Amino acid sequence: MSLKIRLTRGGAKKRPYYRIVVADSRSPRDGRFIEKVGTYDPMKPKDDAGRVILDIEKIQAWLAKGAQPTDRVLRFLDAAGLLKRPARNNPQKAVPGKKAQERAEAKAAAAAAGEGEAA
């Protein structure tokens, strides 16, 4: 059984509230879970202490049993000092797409042709 430490959504429409739970990875997002280990309220200010509440002992116990946190929960655990989140590096992210490169080349060619006529 693959265990995940993940968020389940609650709250009203446009007013999200999340519980941090340990669940089987095959169960639905808001479905069955094993244990609640914290809460996350994104509507509170970022500097509010009640925005993210974690039960550190329970989380450490589940991590020792092999539970894997999702990306968002890993951010919370990194901020709490429990786990280290690896830095990501994607040098291809800033490269424009194929169509944008073609448009830039066409624009440069048109500008070069315009300068050639003026000279």
Summary of the structure (lengths in Angstrom):
residues: 119
radius of gyration: 23.4
end to end distance: 73.1
largest distance: 75.4
contacts: 263
relative contact order: 0.14
helix: 34%
strand: 26%
